[in-house]
Amino acid sequence: MSAFSERLRELRASKNLTQKQLAEGTGLSERACQSYELEIREPTLGSINKLADFFEVSTDYLLGRSDNPKPQK
């Protein structure tokens, strides 16, 4: 499992959200959210940014490049 799909699933679960709720909150499709978690599709840069903003984490954290979830200011 990729770091991205694992982190996405963990972040969604930590907020007790369904994939549908995540899709509604980010403006992504429910199918896209499912595909990212199941590693069927890779997210676009725009999708990564939307997800990072929604969860208030850095894109590096979401992509598994950092263990620090807080975005650098």
C-alpha positions, 0 to 999 in steps of 0.5 A: 500500500502506498503512503498516500493511500494509507495516509488518506485512509487514516486521515479520513478515519480519524475524522470519522468520515465516509468517502462520500463525505470526504468527496463532498467536503473536497469537491472531488468525486466519491469514485476518485476518493475510492480510487485513491484509497484503493490505489486504482488511480493516482491523484492529480496535483490539484486533488492532492492540494484539495485533500491536504487543505481539507485535512490541514496537513502538508502535501509532503505528509500526505504523500509520505515524504514527511512524518510531520503533518503540519504545513510549513509556514 
